[in-house]
Amino acid sequence: GTSKLTIFNSGLQGTYVLNGETKRLGGRRGPPTAAVAGPGAGPPPAPRAPATAADIPAGATEIKLVEFSSRNETYVTAGAPTTEVFKPTGEGLELSPVTHPNDLVAGEPATFKLLMDGKPASDVEVTVAAANQKFEEAVAERKIKTDASGAFTVEWPRAGFYWLTATAIGGPGKTPNSTRRGSYTATLEVQKP
């Protein structure tokens, strides 16, 4: 069967003005690695809690917020491919495969759909880049736009690993004064014919 390995992050970030000074909401979640490295450094400080709209003080103006999410996935199949793991979560930017992502073959087209919060992500630019090009003839990075249904088709020029990434920006968020931003990345393996 097929398993999907996913790393998903989401949060809120942005800026606001308070007493004439621009303030930042959200950001890094802890100290730089160098600050806690080395003998005797002790444990790192606990990460800050994720930002929320409640963190914006009363009287703030010029509030500009972004609800962001990022998803990084890879698919692993043992035995025959299955499709149970393809049910969308409805949160952030995600891939809804039409062609099974572990049944990709060089020279054959594969079709996928992108969904943003469970709805078709249209007119989103998808970048497809080949990996392991250090010792092989380079394969040009390709950019493909999704159609109105969020669908796009990729032609694989040769076997190997590929990196697929996309970012969807826009649309109102659930938090007042916010917009949505979702990013998606997948590592895919293409087999020889």
mmCIF file of the C-alpha atoms, coordinates in Angstrom:
data_MODEL
# 
_entry.id   MODEL 
# 
loop_
_atom_site.group_PDB 
_atom_site.id 
_atom_site.type_symbol 
_atom_site.label_atom_id 
_atom_site.label_alt_id 
_atom_site.label_comp_id 
_atom_site.label_asym_id 
_atom_site.label_entity_id 
_atom_site.label_seq_id 
_atom_site.pdbx_PDB_ins_code 
_atom_site.Cartn_x 
_atom_site.Cartn_y 
_atom_site.Cartn_z 
_atom_site.occupancy 
_atom_site.B_iso_or_equiv 
_atom_site.pdbx_formal_charge 
_atom_site.auth_seq_id 
_atom_site.auth_comp_id 
_atom_site.auth_asym_id 
_atom_site.auth_atom_id 
_atom_site.pdbx_PDB_model_num 
ATOM 1   C CA . GLY A 1 1   ? 0.000   0.000  0.000   1.00 0.00 ? 1   GLY A CA 1 
ATOM 2   C CA . THR A 1 2   ? 0.902   3.673  -0.221  1.00 0.00 ? 2   THR A CA 1 
ATOM 3   C CA . SER A 1 3   ? 1.777   5.953  2.688   1.00 0.00 ? 3   SER A CA 1 
ATOM 4   C CA . LYS A 1 4   ? 2.093   9.731  2.565   1.00 0.00 ? 4   LYS A CA 1 
ATOM 5   C CA . LEU A 1 5   ? 4.759   11.371 4.726   1.00 0.00 ? 5   LEU A CA 1 
ATOM 6   C CA . THR A 1 6   ? 3.824   14.982 5.486   1.00 0.00 ? 6   THR A CA 1 
ATOM 7   C CA . ILE A 1 7   ? 5.389   17.879 7.358   1.00 0.00 ? 7   ILE A CA 1 
ATOM 8   C CA . PHE A 1 8   ? 2.773   20.615 7.822   1.00 0.00 ? 8   PHE A CA 1 
ATOM 9   C CA . ASN A 1 9   ? 3.225   24.010 9.466   1.00 0.00 ? 9   ASN A CA 1 
ATOM 10  C CA . SER A 1 10  ? 0.790   26.896 9.770   1.00 0.00 ? 10  SER A CA 1 
ATOM 11  C CA . GLY A 1 11  ? 0.508   30.156 11.604  1.00 0.00 ? 11  GLY A CA 1 
ATOM 12  C CA . LEU A 1 12  ? -0.142  33.874 11.535  1.00 0.00 ? 12  LEU A CA 1 
ATOM 13  C CA . GLN A 1 13  ? 2.349   36.645 10.879  1.00 0.00 ? 13  GLN A CA 1 
ATOM 14  C CA . GLY A 1 14  ? 2.261   40.272 9.859   1.00 0.00 ? 14  GLY A CA 1 
ATOM 15  C CA . THR A 1 15  ? 2.717   43.853 10.959  1.00 0.00 ? 15  THR A CA 1 
ATOM 16  C CA . TYR A 1 16  ? 0.775   46.593 12.713  1.00 0.00 ? 16  TYR A CA 1 
ATOM 17  C CA . VAL A 1 17  ? 1.435   50.179 13.811  1.00 0.00 ? 17  VAL A CA 1 
ATOM 18  C CA . LEU A 1 18  ? 1.208   51.172 17.472  1.00 0.00 ? 18  LEU A CA 1 
ATOM 19  C CA . ASN A 1 19  ? 2.000   54.726 18.636  1.00 0.00 ? 19  ASN A CA 1 
ATOM 20  C CA . GLY A 1 20  ? 3.607   55.491 15.277  1.00 0.00 ? 20  GLY A CA 1 
ATOM 21  C CA . GLU A 1 21  ? 5.971   52.496 15.433  1.00 0.00 ? 21  GLU A CA 1 
ATOM 22  C CA . THR A 1 22  ? 5.665   49.471 13.141  1.00 0.00 ? 22  THR A CA 1 
ATOM 23  C CA . LYS A 1 23  ? 5.596   46.194 15.084  1.00 0.00 ? 23  LYS A CA 1 
ATOM 24  C CA . ARG A 1 24  ? 5.924   42.643 13.844  1.00 0.00 ? 24  ARG A CA 1 
ATOM 25  C CA . LEU A 1 25  ? 3.611   39.772 14.722  1.00 0.00 ? 25  LEU A CA 1 
ATOM 26  C CA . GLY A 1 26  ? 4.906   36.206 14.482  1.00 0.00 ? 26  GLY A CA 1 
ATOM 27  C CA . GLY A 1 27  ? 8.352   35.341 13.195  1.00 0.00 ? 27  GLY A CA 1 
ATOM 28  C CA . ARG A 1 28  ? 11.061  32.996 14.395  1.00 0.00 ? 28  ARG A CA 1 
ATOM 29  C CA . ARG A 1 29  ? 10.170  30.430 17.007  1.00 0.00 ? 29  ARG A CA 1 
ATOM 30  C CA . GLY A 1 30  ? 13.306  30.305 19.097  1.00 0.00 ? 30  GLY A CA 1 
ATOM 31  C CA . PRO A 1 31  ? 16.977  31.225 19.190  1.00 0.00 ? 31  PRO A CA 1 
ATOM 32  C CA . PRO A 1 32  ? 19.438  30.720 16.351  1.00 0.00 ? 32  PRO A CA 1 
ATOM 33  C CA . THR A 1 33  ? 21.214  27.349 16.529  1.00 0.00 ? 33  THR A CA 1 
ATOM 34  C CA . ALA A 1 34  ? 24.599  28.975 17.279  1.00 0.00 ? 34  ALA A CA 1 
ATOM 35  C CA . ALA A 1 35  ? 23.216  30.499 20.479  1.00 0.00 ? 35  ALA A CA 1 
ATOM 36  C CA . VAL A 1 36  ? 22.639  27.067 22.033  1.00 0.00 ? 36  VAL A CA 1 
ATOM 37  C CA . ALA A 1 37  ? 25.537  25.107 20.510  1.00 0.00 ? 37  ALA A CA 1 
ATOM 38  C CA . GLY A 1 38  ? 28.657  24.018 22.333  1.00 0.00 ? 38  GLY A CA 1 
ATOM 39  C CA . PRO A 1 39  ? 29.567  22.558 25.694  1.00 0.00 ? 39  PRO A CA 1 
ATOM 40  C CA . GLY A 1 40  ? 27.872  24.045 28.719  1.00 0.00 ? 40  GLY A CA 1 
ATOM 41  C CA . ALA A 1 41  ? 25.339  25.975 26.650  1.00 0.00 ? 41  ALA A CA 1 
ATOM 42  C CA . GLY A 1 42  ? 22.451  24.417 28.532  1.00 0.00 ? 42  GLY A CA 1 
ATOM 43  C CA . PRO A 1 43  ? 19.039  23.626 27.137  1.00 0.00 ? 43  PRO A CA 1 
ATOM 44  C CA . PRO A 1 44  ? 17.558  25.946 24.534  1.00 0.00 ? 44  PRO A CA 1 
ATOM 45  C CA . PRO A 1 45  ? 14.780  28.274 25.652  1.00 0.00 ? 45  PRO A CA 1 
ATOM 46  C CA . ALA A 1 46  ? 11.247  27.014 25.114  1.00 0.00 ? 46  ALA A CA 1 
ATOM 47  C CA . PRO A 1 47  ? 9.760   28.100 21.783  1.00 0.00 ? 47  PRO A CA 1 
ATOM 48  C CA . ARG A 1 48  ? 7.244   30.910 21.829  1.00 0.00 ? 48  ARG A CA 1 
ATOM 49  C CA . ALA A 1 49  ? 3.582   30.091 21.376  1.00 0.00 ? 49  ALA A CA 1 
ATOM 50  C CA . PRO A 1 50  ? 2.263   30.699 17.850  1.00 0.00 ? 50  PRO A CA 1 
ATOM 51  C CA . ALA A 1 51  ? 0.977   34.229 17.208  1.00 0.00 ? 51  ALA A CA 1 
ATOM 52  C CA . THR A 1 52  ? -2.750  34.943 17.197  1.00 0.00 ? 52  THR A CA 1 
ATOM 53  C CA . ALA A 1 53  ? -4.843  38.025 16.447  1.00 0.00 ? 53  ALA A CA 1 
ATOM 54  C CA . ALA A 1 54  ? -5.281  38.407 20.230  1.00 0.00 ? 54  ALA A CA 1 
ATOM 55  C CA . ASP A 1 55  ? -1.569  39.368 20.387  1.00 0.00 ? 55  ASP A CA 1 
ATOM 56  C CA . ILE A 1 56  ? -2.323  42.660 18.590  1.00 0.00 ? 56  ILE A CA 1 
ATOM 57  C CA . PRO A 1 57  ? -2.758  45.394 21.225  1.00 0.00 ? 57  PRO A CA 1 
ATOM 58  C CA . ALA A 1 58  ? -5.831  47.619 21.357  1.00 0.00 ? 58  ALA A CA 1 
ATOM 59  C CA . GLY A 1 59  ? -5.281  50.833 19.434  1.00 0.00 ? 59  GLY A CA 1 
ATOM 60  C CA . ALA A 1 60  ? -3.129  49.202 16.732  1.00 0.00 ? 60  ALA A CA 1 
ATOM 61  C CA . THR A 1 61  ? -3.636  50.489 13.191  1.00 0.00 ? 61  THR A CA 1 
ATOM 62  C CA . GLU A 1 62  ? -2.493  49.507 9.698   1.00 0.00 ? 62  GLU A CA 1 
ATOM 63  C CA . ILE A 1 63  ? -2.884  45.827 10.540  1.00 0.00 ? 63  ILE A CA 1 
ATOM 64  C CA . LYS A 1 64  ? -1.621  43.560 7.753   1.00 0.00 ? 64  LYS A CA 1 
ATOM 65  C CA . LEU A 1 65  ? -1.700  39.843 8.489   1.00 0.00 ? 65  LEU A CA 1 
ATOM 66  C CA . VAL A 1 66  ? -0.960  36.659 6.546   1.00 0.00 ? 66  VAL A CA 1 
ATOM 67  C CA . GLU A 1 67  ? -2.286  33.238 7.500   1.00 0.00 ? 67  GLU A CA 1 
ATOM 68  C CA . PHE A 1 68  ? 0.417   30.922 6.175   1.00 0.00 ? 68  PHE A CA 1 
ATOM 69  C CA . SER A 1 69  ? 0.762   27.195 5.765   1.00 0.00 ? 69  SER A CA 1 
ATOM 70  C CA . SER A 1 70  ? 3.467   24.994 4.289   1.00 0.00 ? 70  SER A CA 1 
ATOM 71  C CA . ARG A 1 71  ? 3.257   21.340 3.404   1.00 0.00 ? 71  ARG A CA 1 
ATOM 72  C CA . ASN A 1 72  ? 6.180   19.088 2.408   1.00 0.00 ? 72  ASN A CA 1 
ATOM 73  C CA . GLU A 1 73  ? 5.301   15.575 1.254   1.00 0.00 ? 73  GLU A CA 1 
ATOM 74  C CA . THR A 1 74  ? 6.674   12.390 -0.183  1.00 0.00 ? 74  THR A CA 1 
ATOM 75  C CA . TYR A 1 75  ? 4.874   9.163  -1.039  1.00 0.00 ? 75  TYR A CA 1 
ATOM 76  C CA . VAL A 1 76  ? 6.117   5.667  -0.215  1.00 0.00 ? 76  VAL A CA 1 
ATOM 77  C CA . THR A 1 77  ? 4.632   2.487  -1.665  1.00 0.00 ? 77  THR A CA 1 
ATOM 78  C CA . ALA A 1 78  ? 5.307   -1.094 -0.594  1.00 0.00 ? 78  ALA A CA 1 
ATOM 79  C CA . GLY A 1 79  ? 3.733   -3.641 -2.912  1.00 0.00 ? 79  GLY A CA 1 
ATOM 80  C CA . ALA A 1 80  ? 0.801   -2.393 -4.999  1.00 0.00 ? 80  ALA A CA 1 
ATOM 81  C CA . PRO A 1 81  ? -0.045  1.356  -4.958  1.00 0.00 ? 81  PRO A CA 1 
ATOM 82  C CA . THR A 1 82  ? -3.199  2.398  -3.097  1.00 0.00 ? 82  THR A CA 1 
ATOM 83  C CA . THR A 1 83  ? -5.120  5.692  -3.025  1.00 0.00 ? 83  THR A CA 1 
ATOM 84  C CA . GLU A 1 84  ? -6.560  5.921  0.523   1.00 0.00 ? 84  GLU A CA 1 
ATOM 85  C CA . VAL A 1 85  ? -3.989  8.584  1.523   1.00 0.00 ? 85  VAL A CA 1 
ATOM 86  C CA . PHE A 1 86  ? -5.152  11.037 -1.168  1.00 0.00 ? 86  PHE A CA 1 
ATOM 87  C CA . LYS A 1 87  ? -8.198  12.367 0.710   1.00 0.00 ? 87  LYS A CA 1 
ATOM 88  C CA . PRO A 1 88  ? -7.620  16.135 1.105   1.00 0.00 ? 88  PRO A CA 1 
ATOM 89  C CA . THR A 1 89  ? -7.507  17.641 4.596   1.00 0.00 ? 89  THR A CA 1 
ATOM 90  C CA . GLY A 1 90  ? -9.058  20.941 3.462   1.00 0.00 ? 90  GLY A CA 1 
ATOM 91  C CA . GLU A 1 91  ? -6.297  22.952 5.121   1.00 0.00 ? 91  GLU A CA 1 
ATOM 92  C CA . GLY A 1 92  ? -3.643  24.867 3.191   1.00 0.00 ? 92  GLY A CA 1 
ATOM 93  C CA . LEU A 1 93  ? -2.237  24.080 -0.238  1.00 0.00 ? 93  LEU A CA 1 
ATOM 94  C CA . GLU A 1 94  ? -2.216  20.363 -1.001  1.00 0.00 ? 94  GLU A CA 1 
ATOM 95  C CA . LEU A 1 95  ? -1.827  17.939 -3.895  1.00 0.00 ? 95  LEU A CA 1 
ATOM 96  C CA . SER A 1 96  ? -4.752  15.835 -5.082  1.00 0.00 ? 96  SER A CA 1 
ATOM 97  C CA . PRO A 1 97  ? -3.203  13.268 -7.427  1.00 0.00 ? 97  PRO A CA 1 
ATOM 98  C CA . VAL A 1 98  ? -5.037  12.122 -10.551 1.00 0.00 ? 98  VAL A CA 1 
ATOM 99  C CA . THR A 1 99  ? -2.009  10.053 -11.588 1.00 0.00 ? 99  THR A CA 1 
ATOM 100 C CA . HIS A 1 100 ? -0.641  8.030  -8.666  1.00 0.00 ? 100 HIS A CA 1 
ATOM 101 C CA . PRO A 1 101 ? 2.560   9.779  -7.439  1.00 0.00 ? 101 PRO A CA 1 
ATOM 102 C CA . ASN A 1 102 ? 4.355   6.419  -7.145  1.00 0.00 ? 102 ASN A CA 1 
ATOM 103 C CA . ASP A 1 103 ? 3.370   5.364  -10.664 1.00 0.00 ? 103 ASP A CA 1 
ATOM 104 C CA . LEU A 1 104 ? 5.313   8.006  -12.605 1.00 0.00 ? 104 LEU A CA 1 
ATOM 105 C CA . VAL A 1 105 ? 7.161   6.902  -15.736 1.00 0.00 ? 105 VAL A CA 1 
ATOM 106 C CA . ALA A 1 106 ? 9.623   8.832  -17.918 1.00 0.00 ? 106 ALA A CA 1 
ATOM 107 C CA . GLY A 1 107 ? 8.039   9.893  -21.203 1.00 0.00 ? 107 GLY A CA 1 
ATOM 108 C CA . GLU A 1 108 ? 4.480   9.544  -19.833 1.00 0.00 ? 108 GLU A CA 1 
ATOM 109 C CA . PRO A 1 109 ? 2.375   12.512 -18.705 1.00 0.00 ? 109 PRO A CA 1 
ATOM 110 C CA . ALA A 1 110 ? 1.133   12.711 -15.111 1.00 0.00 ? 110 ALA A CA 1 
ATOM 111 C CA . THR A 1 111 ? -1.792  14.847 -13.977 1.00 0.00 ? 111 THR A CA 1 
ATOM 112 C CA . PHE A 1 112 ? -2.275  16.360 -10.525 1.00 0.00 ? 112 PHE A CA 1 
ATOM 113 C CA . LYS A 1 113 ? -4.578  18.939 -8.932  1.00 0.00 ? 113 LYS A CA 1 
ATOM 114 C CA . LEU A 1 114 ? -3.741  21.600 -6.368  1.00 0.00 ? 114 LEU A CA 1 
ATOM 115 C CA . LEU A 1 115 ? -6.307  22.512 -3.730  1.00 0.00 ? 115 LEU A CA 1 
ATOM 116 C CA . MET A 1 116 ? -6.240  25.520 -1.421  1.00 0.00 ? 116 MET A CA 1 
ATOM 117 C CA . ASP A 1 117 ? -8.311  24.944 1.714   1.00 0.00 ? 117 ASP A CA 1 
ATOM 118 C CA . GLY A 1 118 ? -10.124 22.144 -0.127  1.00 0.00 ? 118 GLY A CA 1 
ATOM 119 C CA . LYS A 1 119 ? -11.025 24.223 -3.218  1.00 0.00 ? 119 LYS A CA 1 
ATOM 120 C CA . PRO A 1 120 ? -9.345  24.216 -6.659  1.00 0.00 ? 120 PRO A CA 1 
ATOM 121 C CA . ALA A 1 121 ? -6.237  26.427 -6.703  1.00 0.00 ? 121 ALA A CA 1 
ATOM 122 C CA . SER A 1 122 ? -6.406  27.962 -10.165 1.00 0.00 ? 122 SER A CA 1 
ATOM 123 C CA . ASP A 1 123 ? -3.696  29.959 -11.948 1.00 0.00 ? 123 ASP A CA 1 
ATOM 124 C CA . VAL A 1 124 ? -0.971  28.813 -9.531  1.00 0.00 ? 124 VAL A CA 1 
ATOM 125 C CA . GLU A 1 125 ? 2.550   28.435 -10.881 1.00 0.00 ? 125 GLU A CA 1 
ATOM 126 C CA . VAL A 1 126 ? 4.071   25.009 -10.229 1.00 0.00 ? 126 VAL A CA 1 
ATOM 127 C CA . THR A 1 127 ? 7.846   24.537 -10.533 1.00 0.00 ? 127 THR A CA 1 
ATOM 128 C CA . VAL A 1 128 ? 9.231   21.117 -11.456 1.00 0.00 ? 128 VAL A CA 1 
ATOM 129 C CA . ALA A 1 129 ? 12.991  20.576 -11.138 1.00 0.00 ? 129 ALA A CA 1 
ATOM 130 C CA . ALA A 1 130 ? 15.085  17.437 -11.566 1.00 0.00 ? 130 ALA A CA 1 
ATOM 131 C CA . ALA A 1 131 ? 17.407  16.351 -8.757  1.00 0.00 ? 131 ALA A CA 1 
ATOM 132 C CA . ASN A 1 132 ? 20.812  14.657 -9.027  1.00 0.00 ? 132 ASN A CA 1 
ATOM 133 C CA . GLN A 1 133 ? 21.991  16.819 -11.931 1.00 0.00 ? 133 GLN A CA 1 
ATOM 134 C CA . LYS A 1 134 ? 25.595  17.103 -10.760 1.00 0.00 ? 134 LYS A CA 1 
ATOM 135 C CA . PHE A 1 135 ? 26.792  14.153 -12.840 1.00 0.00 ? 135 PHE A CA 1 
ATOM 136 C CA . GLU A 1 136 ? 24.142  14.103 -15.557 1.00 0.00 ? 136 GLU A CA 1 
ATOM 137 C CA . GLU A 1 137 ? 23.031  16.308 -18.406 1.00 0.00 ? 137 GLU A CA 1 
ATOM 138 C CA . ALA A 1 138 ? 20.915  19.065 -16.871 1.00 0.00 ? 138 ALA A CA 1 
ATOM 139 C CA . VAL A 1 139 ? 17.140  19.012 -17.231 1.00 0.00 ? 139 VAL A CA 1 
ATOM 140 C CA . ALA A 1 140 ? 15.709  22.513 -17.427 1.00 0.00 ? 140 ALA A CA 1 
ATOM 141 C CA . GLU A 1 141 ? 13.449  23.604 -14.592 1.00 0.00 ? 141 GLU A CA 1 
ATOM 142 C CA . ARG A 1 142 ? 9.867   23.913 -15.811 1.00 0.00 ? 142 ARG A CA 1 
ATOM 143 C CA . LYS A 1 143 ? 7.048   26.181 -14.698 1.00 0.00 ? 143 LYS A CA 1 
ATOM 144 C CA . ILE A 1 144 ? 3.459   25.058 -15.282 1.00 0.00 ? 144 ILE A CA 1 
ATOM 145 C CA . LYS A 1 145 ? 0.224   26.933 -14.420 1.00 0.00 ? 145 LYS A CA 1 
ATOM 146 C CA . THR A 1 146 ? -2.808  25.197 -12.951 1.00 0.00 ? 146 THR A CA 1 
ATOM 147 C CA . ASP A 1 147 ? -6.091  25.489 -14.859 1.00 0.00 ? 147 ASP A CA 1 
ATOM 148 C CA . ALA A 1 148 ? -9.472  26.597 -13.459 1.00 0.00 ? 148 ALA A CA 1 
ATOM 149 C CA . SER A 1 149 ? -9.939  23.213 -11.748 1.00 0.00 ? 149 SER A CA 1 
ATOM 150 C CA . GLY A 1 150 ? -6.454  23.365 -10.183 1.00 0.00 ? 150 GLY A CA 1 
ATOM 151 C CA . ALA A 1 151 ? -5.170  20.674 -12.567 1.00 0.00 ? 151 ALA A CA 1 
ATOM 152 C CA . PHE A 1 152 ? -1.763  20.567 -14.249 1.00 0.00 ? 152 PHE A CA 1 
ATOM 153 C CA . THR A 1 153 ? 0.121   17.963 -16.275 1.00 0.00 ? 153 THR A CA 1 
ATOM 154 C CA . VAL A 1 154 ? 3.821   17.151 -16.110 1.00 0.00 ? 154 VAL A CA 1 
ATOM 155 C CA . GLU A 1 155 ? 5.834   15.347 -18.800 1.00 0.00 ? 155 GLU A CA 1 
ATOM 156 C CA . TRP A 1 156 ? 8.870   13.639 -17.278 1.00 0.00 ? 156 TRP A CA 1 
ATOM 157 C CA . PRO A 1 157 ? 11.887  13.895 -19.637 1.00 0.00 ? 157 PRO A CA 1 
ATOM 158 C CA . ARG A 1 158 ? 13.837  11.104 -17.889 1.00 0.00 ? 158 ARG A CA 1 
ATOM 159 C CA . ALA A 1 159 ? 13.817  8.803  -14.887 1.00 0.00 ? 159 ALA A CA 1 
ATOM 160 C CA . GLY A 1 160 ? 15.018  10.097 -11.520 1.00 0.00 ? 160 GLY A CA 1 
ATOM 161 C CA . PHE A 1 161 ? 13.934  12.221 -8.591  1.00 0.00 ? 161 PHE A CA 1 
ATOM 162 C CA . TYR A 1 162 ? 12.023  15.467 -9.071  1.00 0.00 ? 162 TYR A CA 1 
ATOM 163 C CA . TRP A 1 163 ? 11.151  18.352 -6.806  1.00 0.00 ? 163 TRP A CA 1 
ATOM 164 C CA . LEU A 1 164 ? 7.704   19.889 -7.270  1.00 0.00 ? 164 LEU A CA 1 
ATOM 165 C CA . THR A 1 165 ? 6.797   23.144 -5.532  1.00 0.00 ? 165 THR A CA 1 
ATOM 166 C CA . ALA A 1 166 ? 4.028   25.753 -5.661  1.00 0.00 ? 166 ALA A CA 1 
ATOM 167 C CA . THR A 1 167 ? 2.825   28.774 -3.711  1.00 0.00 ? 167 THR A CA 1 
ATOM 168 C CA . ALA A 1 168 ? -0.721  30.149 -3.698  1.00 0.00 ? 168 ALA A CA 1 
ATOM 169 C CA . ILE A 1 169 ? -1.218  33.705 -2.470  1.00 0.00 ? 169 ILE A CA 1 
ATOM 170 C CA . GLY A 1 170 ? -4.418  35.624 -1.919  1.00 0.00 ? 170 GLY A CA 1 
ATOM 171 C CA . GLY A 1 171 ? -7.941  35.275 -0.743  1.00 0.00 ? 171 GLY A CA 1 
ATOM 172 C CA . PRO A 1 172 ? -9.189  36.391 2.632   1.00 0.00 ? 172 PRO A CA 1 
ATOM 173 C CA . GLY A 1 173 ? -8.086  34.507 5.719   1.00 0.00 ? 173 GLY A CA 1 
ATOM 174 C CA . LYS A 1 174 ? -10.240 33.514 8.678   1.00 0.00 ? 174 LYS A CA 1 
ATOM 175 C CA . THR A 1 175 ? -8.571  36.191 10.824  1.00 0.00 ? 175 THR A CA 1 
ATOM 176 C CA . PRO A 1 176 ? -9.744  39.801 10.223  1.00 0.00 ? 176 PRO A CA 1 
ATOM 177 C CA . ASN A 1 177 ? -7.319  41.890 8.095   1.00 0.00 ? 177 ASN A CA 1 
ATOM 178 C CA . SER A 1 178 ? -5.580  38.757 6.800   1.00 0.00 ? 178 SER A CA 1 
ATOM 179 C CA . THR A 1 179 ? -4.871  37.081 3.499   1.00 0.00 ? 179 THR A CA 1 
ATOM 180 C CA . ARG A 1 180 ? -3.922  33.457 2.830   1.00 0.00 ? 180 ARG A CA 1 
ATOM 181 C CA . ARG A 1 181 ? -0.582  32.057 1.666   1.00 0.00 ? 181 ARG A CA 1 
ATOM 182 C CA . GLY A 1 182 ? 0.014   28.353 1.135   1.00 0.00 ? 182 GLY A CA 1 
ATOM 183 C CA . SER A 1 183 ? 3.101   26.556 -0.107  1.00 0.00 ? 183 SER A CA 1 
ATOM 184 C CA . TYR A 1 184 ? 3.476   22.949 -1.202  1.00 0.00 ? 184 TYR A CA 1 
ATOM 185 C CA . THR A 1 185 ? 6.570   20.869 -1.910  1.00 0.00 ? 185 THR A CA 1 
ATOM 186 C CA . ALA A 1 186 ? 6.868   17.224 -2.917  1.00 0.00 ? 186 ALA A CA 1 
ATOM 187 C CA . THR A 1 187 ? 9.711   14.904 -3.828  1.00 0.00 ? 187 THR A CA 1 
ATOM 188 C CA . LEU A 1 188 ? 8.692   12.449 -6.543  1.00 0.00 ? 188 LEU A CA 1 
ATOM 189 C CA . GLU A 1 189 ? 10.452  9.480  -8.134  1.00 0.00 ? 189 GLU A CA 1 
ATOM 190 C CA . VAL A 1 190 ? 10.039  8.795  -11.856 1.00 0.00 ? 190 VAL A CA 1 
ATOM 191 C CA . GLN A 1 191 ? 10.786  5.280  -13.133 1.00 0.00 ? 191 GLN A CA 1 
ATOM 192 C CA . LYS A 1 192 ? 12.282  4.140  -16.434 1.00 0.00 ? 192 LYS A CA 1 
ATOM 193 C CA . PRO A 1 193 ? 9.725   2.953  -19.035 1.00 0.00 ? 193 PRO A CA 1 
# 
